[in-house]
Each structure stands twice: as C-alpha cells, then as structure tokens.
Amino acid sequence: MGLAAFLPLTWGMRLARNATPTSNIGHAGGLLLGVLGSFAILAVALVICLVAFRDMTLPFAIAMAAGLVVAAVVFGVTKQLR
C-alpha cells in the first residue's frame, strides 16, 4: 500500500515539472497535490485496517510508511543515477 501511495507523488512531480511560470498550479502546488493524494490513500487504507483488523493497525501503519519511504528513496536514487 505504501507503494501505491507513492503514485500521486510521481504525478505531482510530473505536474510540477510541466508547470510554466504563468500557470495556476505552480511548482509547489503540483508537489503539494501529490503529497495530499498520498496521505489520502494512506489514511483511507489505515481506516479500513482499523475497522477490519484492529489488532494489526500499528504494524500496518508502520509498513505503509516504510513502503512509502522506500519507494521515495529508490525513486530519488534512480533519478540521480540517470
């Protein structure tokens, strides 16, 4: 799930890269939309886990956050190596 939550961040980075100086969204706006989308996916998944499997909520939340961080690090490293 953490990897799925990374997809809005890549969309936000693409949106920020394509932003022109006169566009309404701007560079930071695209990135903030990506972060907001990622947190929304994580929050929905966490609420579903809380309702369905209350005893597994903390490990699930830690795994989601770790998956998001790992995906971001791998993406950043691969972008730097290209």
PDB file as gemmi writes it, atoms N, CA and C in Angstrom:
CRYST1    1.000    1.000    1.000  90.00  90.00  90.00 P 1                      
ATOM      1  N   MET A   1       0.817  -1.196   0.000  1.00  0.00           N  
ATOM      2  CA  MET A   1       0.000   0.000   0.000  1.00  0.00           C  
ATOM      3  C   MET A   1       0.860   1.259   0.000  1.00  0.00           C  
ATOM      4  N   GLY A   2       2.006   1.166   0.633  1.00  0.00           N  
ATOM      5  CA  GLY A   2       2.898   2.312   0.624  1.00  0.00           C  
ATOM      6  C   GLY A   2       3.400   2.630  -0.775  1.00  0.00           C  
ATOM      7  N   LEU A   3       3.577   1.569  -1.583  1.00  0.00           N  
ATOM      8  CA  LEU A   3       3.992   1.790  -2.965  1.00  0.00           C  
ATOM      9  C   LEU A   3       2.873   2.428  -3.778  1.00  0.00           C  
ATOM     10  N   ALA A   4       1.638   2.024  -3.507  1.00  0.00           N  
ATOM     11  CA  ALA A   4       0.502   2.638  -4.207  1.00  0.00           C  
ATOM     12  C   ALA A   4       0.338   4.103  -3.808  1.00  0.00           C  
ATOM     13  N   ALA A   5       0.673   4.418  -2.582  1.00  0.00           N  
ATOM     14  CA  ALA A   5       0.575   5.804  -2.125  1.00  0.00           C  
ATOM     15  C   ALA A   5       1.662   6.678  -2.738  1.00  0.00           C  
ATOM     16  N   PHE A   6       2.663   6.062  -3.339  1.00  0.00           N  
ATOM     17  CA  PHE A   6       3.735   6.828  -3.969  1.00  0.00           C  
ATOM     18  C   PHE A   6       3.325   7.338  -5.350  1.00  0.00           C  
ATOM     19  N   LEU A   7       2.339   6.706  -5.974  1.00  0.00           N  
ATOM     20  CA  LEU A   7       1.928   7.103  -7.321  1.00  0.00           C  
ATOM     21  C   LEU A   7       1.471   8.559  -7.420  1.00  0.00           C  
ATOM     22  N   PRO A   8       0.687   9.079  -6.467  1.00  0.00           N  
ATOM     23  CA  PRO A   8       0.344  10.511  -6.565  1.00  0.00           C  
ATOM     24  C   PRO A   8       1.557  11.433  -6.465  1.00  0.00           C  
ATOM     25  N   LEU A   9       2.595  10.993  -5.765  1.00  0.00           N  
ATOM     26  CA  LEU A   9       3.808  11.822  -5.693  1.00  0.00           C  
ATOM     27  C   LEU A   9       4.490  11.918  -7.049  1.00  0.00           C  
ATOM     28  N   THR A  10       4.538  10.809  -7.777  1.00  0.00           N  
ATOM     29  CA  THR A  10       5.145  10.866  -9.108  1.00  0.00           C  
ATOM     30  C   THR A  10       4.306  11.727 -10.044  1.00  0.00           C  
ATOM     31  N   TRP A  11       2.982  11.648  -9.912  1.00  0.00           N  
ATOM     32  CA  TRP A  11       2.101  12.510 -10.703  1.00  0.00           C  
ATOM     33  C   TRP A  11       2.334  13.980 -10.353  1.00  0.00           C  
ATOM     34  N   GLY A  12       2.473  14.269  -9.061  1.00  0.00           N  
ATOM     35  CA  GLY A  12       2.718  15.643  -8.631  1.00  0.00           C  
ATOM     36  C   GLY A  12       4.055  16.178  -9.119  1.00  0.00           C  
ATOM     37  N   MET A  13       5.070  15.305  -9.153  1.00  0.00           N  
ATOM     38  CA  MET A  13       6.370  15.735  -9.670  1.00  0.00           C  
ATOM     39  C   MET A  13       6.288  16.026 -11.160  1.00  0.00           C  
ATOM     40  N   ARG A  14       5.542  15.219 -11.901  1.00  0.00           N  
ATOM     41  CA  ARG A  14       5.377  15.458 -13.336  1.00  0.00           C  
ATOM     42  C   ARG A  14       4.611  16.759 -13.560  1.00  0.00           C  
ATOM     43  N   LEU A  15       3.599  16.993 -12.739  1.00  0.00           N  
ATOM     44  CA  LEU A  15       2.816  18.222 -12.853  1.00  0.00           C  
ATOM     45  C   LEU A  15       3.678  19.445 -12.550  1.00  0.00           C  
ATOM     46  N   ALA A  16       4.530  19.337 -11.534  1.00  0.00           N  
ATOM     47  CA  ALA A  16       5.407  20.457 -11.176  1.00  0.00           C  
ATOM     48  C   ALA A  16       6.458  20.690 -12.256  1.00  0.00           C  
ATOM     49  N   ARG A  17       6.943  19.634 -12.868  1.00  0.00           N  
ATOM     50  CA  ARG A  17       7.951  19.775 -13.915  1.00  0.00           C  
ATOM     51  C   ARG A  17       7.375  20.465 -15.150  1.00  0.00           C  
ATOM     52  N   ASN A  18       6.095  20.207 -15.438  1.00  0.00           N  
ATOM     53  CA  ASN A  18       5.465  20.788 -16.617  1.00  0.00           C  
ATOM     54  C   ASN A  18       4.840  22.156 -16.361  1.00  0.00           C  
ATOM     55  N   ALA A  19       4.918  22.646 -15.147  1.00  0.00           N  
ATOM     56  CA  ALA A  19       4.303  23.932 -14.817  1.00  0.00           C  
ATOM     57  C   ALA A  19       5.102  25.072 -15.446  1.00  0.00           C  
ATOM     58  N   THR A  20       4.382  26.006 -15.989  1.00  0.00           N  
ATOM     59  CA  THR A  20       5.020  27.191 -16.551  1.00  0.00           C  
ATOM     60  C   THR A  20       4.988  28.300 -15.498  1.00  0.00           C  
ATOM     61  N   PRO A  21       5.778  29.332 -15.667  1.00  0.00           N  
ATOM     62  CA  PRO A  21       5.769  30.418 -14.678  1.00  0.00           C  
ATOM     63  C   PRO A  21       4.407  31.109 -14.546  1.00  0.00           C  
ATOM     64  N   THR A  22       3.585  31.032 -15.562  1.00  0.00           N  
ATOM     65  CA  THR A  22       2.284  31.700 -15.504  1.00  0.00           C  
ATOM     66  C   THR A  22       1.128  30.743 -15.214  1.00  0.00           C  
ATOM     67  N   SER A  23       1.419  29.475 -14.950  1.00  0.00           N  
ATOM     68  CA  SER A  23       0.336  28.527 -14.708  1.00  0.00           C  
ATOM     69  C   SER A  23      -0.263  28.736 -13.316  1.00  0.00           C  
ATOM     70  N   ASN A  24      -1.499  28.308 -13.163  1.00  0.00           N  
ATOM     71  CA  ASN A  24      -2.198  28.488 -11.894  1.00  0.00           C  
ATOM     72  C   ASN A  24      -1.668  27.578 -10.803  1.00  0.00           C  
ATOM     73  N   ILE A  25      -1.200  26.399 -11.155  1.00  0.00           N  
ATOM     74  CA  ILE A  25      -0.814  25.418 -10.148  1.00  0.00           C  
ATOM     75  C   ILE A  25       0.585  25.695  -9.594  1.00  0.00           C  
ATOM     76  N   GLY A  26       1.502  26.088 -10.413  1.00  0.00           N  
ATOM     77  CA  GLY A  26       2.857  26.388  -9.965  1.00  0.00           C  
ATOM     78  C   GLY A  26       3.639  25.141  -9.610  1.00  0.00           C  
ATOM     79  N   HIS A  27       4.906  25.327  -9.301  1.00  0.00           N  
ATOM     80  CA  HIS A  27       5.773  24.196  -8.992  1.00  0.00           C  
ATOM     81  C   HIS A  27       5.420  23.567  -7.653  1.00  0.00           C  
ATOM     82  N   ALA A  28       5.285  24.364  -6.627  1.00  0.00           N  
ATOM     83  CA  ALA A  28       4.989  23.828  -5.303  1.00  0.00           C  
ATOM     84  C   ALA A  28       3.568  23.278  -5.225  1.00  0.00           C  
ATOM     85  N   GLY A  29       2.654  23.842  -5.978  1.00  0.00           N  
ATOM     86  CA  GLY A  29       1.274  23.369  -5.955  1.00  0.00           C  
ATOM     87  C   GLY A  29       1.148  21.948  -6.454  1.00  0.00           C  
ATOM     88  N   GLY A  30       1.872  21.596  -7.498  1.00  0.00           N  
ATOM     89  CA  GLY A  30       1.838  20.232  -8.010  1.00  0.00           C  
ATOM     90  C   GLY A  30       2.385  19.234  -7.008  1.00  0.00           C  
ATOM     91  N   LEU A  31       3.479  19.603  -6.379  1.00  0.00           N  
ATOM     92  CA  LEU A  31       4.053  18.715  -5.372  1.00  0.00           C  
ATOM     93  C   LEU A  31       3.139  18.571  -4.160  1.00  0.00           C  
ATOM     94  N   LEU A  32       2.526  19.658  -3.741  1.00  0.00           N  
ATOM     95  CA  LEU A  32       1.612  19.584  -2.602  1.00  0.00           C  
ATOM     96  C   LEU A  32       0.380  18.753  -2.917  1.00  0.00           C  
ATOM     97  N   LEU A  33      -0.113  18.828  -4.155  1.00  0.00           N  
ATOM     98  CA  LEU A  33      -1.225  17.969  -4.546  1.00  0.00           C  
ATOM     99  C   LEU A  33      -0.825  16.497  -4.498  1.00  0.00           C  
ATOM    100  N   GLY A  34       0.393  16.188  -4.905  1.00  0.00           N  
ATOM    101  CA  GLY A  34       0.878  14.810  -4.829  1.00  0.00           C  
ATOM    102  C   GLY A  34       0.985  14.315  -3.401  1.00  0.00           C  
ATOM    103  N   VAL A  35       1.503  15.153  -2.517  1.00  0.00           N  
ATOM    104  CA  VAL A  35       1.605  14.776  -1.104  1.00  0.00           C  
ATOM    105  C   VAL A  35       0.217  14.589  -0.494  1.00  0.00           C  
ATOM    106  N   LEU A  36      -0.702  15.470  -0.828  1.00  0.00           N  
ATOM    107  CA  LEU A  36      -2.065  15.346  -0.323  1.00  0.00           C  
ATOM    108  C   LEU A  36      -2.713  14.050  -0.805  1.00  0.00           C  
ATOM    109  N   GLY A  37      -2.523  13.721  -2.070  1.00  0.00           N  
ATOM    110  CA  GLY A  37      -3.064  12.467  -2.598  1.00  0.00           C  
ATOM    111  C   GLY A  37      -2.463  11.253  -1.921  1.00  0.00           C  
ATOM    112  N   SER A  38      -1.161  11.287  -1.653  1.00  0.00           N  
ATOM    113  CA  SER A  38      -0.507  10.171  -0.969  1.00  0.00           C  
ATOM    114  C   SER A  38      -1.052   9.992   0.438  1.00  0.00           C  
ATOM    115  N   PHE A  39      -1.198  11.093   1.162  1.00  0.00           N  
ATOM    116  CA  PHE A  39      -1.735  10.985   2.514  1.00  0.00           C  
ATOM    117  C   PHE A  39      -3.189  10.533   2.505  1.00  0.00           C  
ATOM    118  N   ALA A  40      -3.951  10.905   1.497  1.00  0.00           N  
ATOM    119  CA  ALA A  40      -5.335  10.465   1.402  1.00  0.00           C  
ATOM    120  C   ALA A  40      -5.404   8.954   1.203  1.00  0.00           C  
ATOM    121  N   ILE A  41      -4.568   8.420   0.328  1.00  0.00           N  
ATOM    122  CA  ILE A  41      -4.537   6.964   0.122  1.00  0.00           C  
ATOM    123  C   ILE A  41      -4.126   6.248   1.394  1.00  0.00           C  
ATOM    124  N   LEU A  42      -3.116   6.758   2.074  1.00  0.00           N  
ATOM    125  CA  LEU A  42      -2.667   6.136   3.319  1.00  0.00           C  
ATOM    126  C   LEU A  42      -3.746   6.205   4.397  1.00  0.00           C  
ATOM    127  N   ALA A  43      -4.443   7.327   4.487  1.00  0.00           N  
ATOM    128  CA  ALA A  43      -5.477   7.477   5.511  1.00  0.00           C  
ATOM    129  C   ALA A  43      -6.656   6.538   5.267  1.00  0.00           C  
ATOM    130  N   VAL A  44      -7.081   6.414   4.023  1.00  0.00           N  
ATOM    131  CA  VAL A  44      -8.190   5.516   3.711  1.00  0.00           C  
ATOM    132  C   VAL A  44      -7.811   4.070   4.022  1.00  0.00           C  
ATOM    133  N   ALA A  45      -6.606   3.673   3.635  1.00  0.00           N  
ATOM    134  CA  ALA A  45      -6.156   2.308   3.919  1.00  0.00           C  
ATOM    135  C   ALA A  45      -6.043   2.065   5.421  1.00  0.00           C  
ATOM    136  N   LEU A  46      -5.605   3.061   6.157  1.00  0.00           N  
ATOM    137  CA  LEU A  46      -5.476   2.918   7.600  1.00  0.00           C  
ATOM    138  C   LEU A  46      -6.837   2.808   8.279  1.00  0.00           C  
ATOM    139  N   VAL A  47      -7.815   3.564   7.829  1.00  0.00           N  
ATOM    140  CA  VAL A  47      -9.163   3.472   8.395  1.00  0.00           C  
ATOM    141  C   VAL A  47      -9.778   2.100   8.092  1.00  0.00           C  
ATOM    142  N   ILE A  48      -9.576   1.602   6.877  1.00  0.00           N  
ATOM    143  CA  ILE A  48     -10.084   0.268   6.544  1.00  0.00           C  
ATOM    144  C   ILE A  48      -9.432  -0.785   7.432  1.00  0.00           C  
ATOM    145  N   CYS A  49      -8.139  -0.671   7.638  1.00  0.00           N  
ATOM    146  CA  CYS A  49      -7.448  -1.617   8.515  1.00  0.00           C  
ATOM    147  C   CYS A  49      -7.923  -1.484   9.947  1.00  0.00           C  
ATOM    148  N   LEU A  50      -8.193  -0.277  10.387  1.00  0.00           N  
ATOM    149  CA  LEU A  50      -8.667  -0.058  11.750  1.00  0.00           C  
ATOM    150  C   LEU A  50     -10.034  -0.698  11.970  1.00  0.00           C  
ATOM    151  N   VAL A  51     -10.902  -0.609  10.989  1.00  0.00           N  
ATOM    152  CA  VAL A  51     -12.238  -1.184  11.102  1.00  0.00           C  
ATOM    153  C   VAL A  51     -12.189  -2.707  10.995  1.00  0.00           C  
ATOM    154  N   ALA A  52     -11.411  -3.216  10.050  1.00  0.00           N  
ATOM    155  CA  ALA A  52     -11.414  -4.652   9.780  1.00  0.00           C  
ATOM    156  C   ALA A  52     -10.494  -5.436  10.720  1.00  0.00           C  
ATOM    157  N   PHE A  53      -9.303  -4.942  10.952  1.00  0.00           N  
ATOM    158  CA  PHE A  53      -8.299  -5.672  11.730  1.00  0.00           C  
ATOM    159  C   PHE A  53      -7.679  -4.744  12.767  1.00  0.00           C  
ATOM    160  N   ARG A  54      -8.387  -4.519  13.840  1.00  0.00           N  
ATOM    161  CA  ARG A  54      -7.953  -3.548  14.849  1.00  0.00           C  
ATOM    162  C   ARG A  54      -6.594  -3.889  15.449  1.00  0.00           C  
ATOM    163  N   ASP A  55      -6.309  -5.171  15.663  1.00  0.00           N  
ATOM    164  CA  ASP A  55      -5.049  -5.548  16.302  1.00  0.00           C  
ATOM    165  C   ASP A  55      -3.837  -5.402  15.380  1.00  0.00           C  
ATOM    166  N   MET A  56      -4.063  -5.285  14.085  1.00  0.00           N  
ATOM    167  CA  MET A  56      -2.963  -5.164  13.129  1.00  0.00           C  
ATOM    168  C   MET A  56      -2.754  -3.732  12.627  1.00  0.00           C  
ATOM    169  N   THR A  57      -3.407  -2.772  13.235  1.00  0.00           N  
ATOM    170  CA  THR A  57      -3.352  -1.398  12.723  1.00  0.00           C  
ATOM    171  C   THR A  57      -1.959  -0.784  12.841  1.00  0.00           C  
ATOM    172  N   LEU A  58      -1.322  -0.917  13.971  1.00  0.00           N  
ATOM    173  CA  LEU A  58       0.001  -0.311  14.149  1.00  0.00           C  
ATOM    174  C   LEU A  58       1.041  -0.925  13.216  1.00  0.00           C  
ATOM    175  N   PRO A  59       1.150  -2.259  13.132  1.00  0.00           N  
ATOM    176  CA  PRO A  59       2.120  -2.804  12.167  1.00  0.00           C  
ATOM    177  C   PRO A  59       1.800  -2.420  10.722  1.00  0.00           C  
ATOM    178  N   PHE A  60       0.516  -2.338  10.386  1.00  0.00           N  
ATOM    179  CA  PHE A  60       0.126  -1.942   9.039  1.00  0.00           C  
ATOM    180  C   PHE A  60       0.528  -0.497   8.762  1.00  0.00           C  
ATOM    181  N   ALA A  61       0.318   0.383   9.721  1.00  0.00           N  
ATOM    182  CA  ALA A  61       0.685   1.792   9.545  1.00  0.00           C  
ATOM    183  C   ALA A  61       2.196   1.944   9.395  1.00  0.00           C  
ATOM    184  N   ILE A  62       2.949   1.208  10.169  1.00  0.00           N  
ATOM    185  CA  ILE A  62       4.408   1.275  10.070  1.00  0.00           C  
ATOM    186  C   ILE A  62       4.871   0.731   8.728  1.00  0.00           C  
ATOM    187  N   ALA A  63       4.259  -0.362   8.267  1.00  0.00           N  
ATOM    188  CA  ALA A  63       4.628  -0.938   6.976  1.00  0.00           C  
ATOM    189  C   ALA A  63       4.269   0.007   5.826  1.00  0.00           C  
ATOM    190  N   MET A  64       3.119   0.678   5.917  1.00  0.00           N  
ATOM    191  CA  MET A  64       2.739   1.634   4.872  1.00  0.00           C  
ATOM    192  C   MET A  64       3.730   2.793   4.814  1.00  0.00           C  
ATOM    193  N   ALA A  65       4.070   3.330   5.962  1.00  0.00           N  
ATOM    194  CA  ALA A  65       5.015   4.452   5.991  1.00  0.00           C  
ATOM    195  C   ALA A  65       6.385   4.015   5.479  1.00  0.00           C  
ATOM    196  N   ALA A  66       6.816   2.819   5.870  1.00  0.00           N  
ATOM    197  CA  ALA A  66       8.107   2.310   5.400  1.00  0.00           C  
ATOM    198  C   ALA A  66       8.086   2.084   3.890  1.00  0.00           C  
ATOM    199  N   GLY A  67       6.993   1.555   3.373  1.00  0.00           N  
ATOM    200  CA  GLY A  67       6.880   1.348   1.930  1.00  0.00           C  
ATOM    201  C   GLY A  67       6.937   2.649   1.162  1.00  0.00           C  
ATOM    202  N   LEU A  68       6.288   3.687   1.689  1.00  0.00           N  
ATOM    203  CA  LEU A  68       6.318   4.998   1.041  1.00  0.00           C  
ATOM    204  C   LEU A  68       7.722   5.590   1.069  1.00  0.00           C  
ATOM    205  N   VAL A  69       8.401   5.467   2.181  1.00  0.00           N  
ATOM    206  CA  VAL A  69       9.763   6.000   2.302  1.00  0.00           C  
ATOM    207  C   VAL A  69      10.719   5.248   1.377  1.00  0.00           C  
ATOM    208  N   VAL A  70      10.616   3.924   1.357  1.00  0.00           N  
ATOM    209  CA  VAL A  70      11.493   3.130   0.493  1.00  0.00           C  
ATOM    210  C   VAL A  70      11.251   3.473  -0.974  1.00  0.00           C  
ATOM    211  N   ALA A  71       9.992   3.597  -1.364  1.00  0.00           N  
ATOM    212  CA  ALA A  71       9.689   3.958  -2.752  1.00  0.00           C  
ATOM    213  C   ALA A  71      10.260   5.326  -3.099  1.00  0.00           C  
ATOM    214  N   ALA A  72      10.156   6.278  -2.186  1.00  0.00           N  
ATOM    215  CA  ALA A  72      10.696   7.614  -2.436  1.00  0.00           C  
ATOM    216  C   ALA A  72      12.214   7.590  -2.537  1.00  0.00           C  
ATOM    217  N   VAL A  73      12.877   6.826  -1.692  1.00  0.00           N  
ATOM    218  CA  VAL A  73      14.342   6.744  -1.730  1.00  0.00           C  
ATOM    219  C   VAL A  73      14.808   6.073  -3.018  1.00  0.00           C  
ATOM    220  N   VAL A  74      14.179   4.956  -3.375  1.00  0.00           N  
ATOM    221  CA  VAL A  74      14.551   4.267  -4.615  1.00  0.00           C  
ATOM    222  C   VAL A  74      14.323   5.161  -5.821  1.00  0.00           C  
ATOM    223  N   PHE A  75      13.212   5.865  -5.838  1.00  0.00           N  
ATOM    224  CA  PHE A  75      12.930   6.782  -6.939  1.00  0.00           C  
ATOM    225  C   PHE A  75      13.979   7.883  -7.012  1.00  0.00           C  
ATOM    226  N   GLY A  76      14.321   8.455  -5.875  1.00  0.00           N  
ATOM    227  CA  GLY A  76      15.313   9.522  -5.843  1.00  0.00           C  
ATOM    228  C   GLY A  76      16.684   9.044  -6.289  1.00  0.00           C  
ATOM    229  N   VAL A  77      17.073   7.870  -5.856  1.00  0.00           N  
ATOM    230  CA  VAL A  77      18.380   7.334  -6.238  1.00  0.00           C  
ATOM    231  C   VAL A  77      18.420   7.029  -7.722  1.00  0.00           C  
ATOM    232  N   THR A  78      17.369   6.419  -8.240  1.00  0.00           N  
ATOM    233  CA  THR A  78      17.362   6.106  -9.675  1.00  0.00           C  
ATOM    234  C   THR A  78      17.331   7.382 -10.517  1.00  0.00           C  
ATOM    235  N   LYS A  79      16.656   8.419 -10.062  1.00  0.00           N  
ATOM    236  CA  LYS A  79      16.652   9.688 -10.803  1.00  0.00           C  
ATOM    237  C   LYS A  79      18.046  10.318 -10.813  1.00  0.00           C  
ATOM    238  N   GLN A  80      18.779  10.175  -9.716  1.00  0.00           N  
ATOM    239  CA  GLN A  80      20.120  10.747  -9.652  1.00  0.00           C  
ATOM    240  C   GLN A  80      21.117   9.968 -10.506  1.00  0.00           C  
ATOM    241  N   LEU A  81      20.888   8.663 -10.649  1.00  0.00           N  
ATOM    242  CA  LEU A  81      21.812   7.844 -11.421  1.00  0.00           C  
ATOM    243  C   LEU A  81      21.597   7.924 -12.925  1.00  0.00           C  
ATOM    244  N   ARG A  82      20.458   8.435 -13.364  1.00  0.00           N  
ATOM    245  CA  ARG A  82      20.198   8.548 -14.809  1.00  0.00           C  
ATOM    246  C   ARG A  82      20.884   9.717 -15.415  1.00  0.00           C  
TER     247      ARG A  82                                                      
END                                                                             
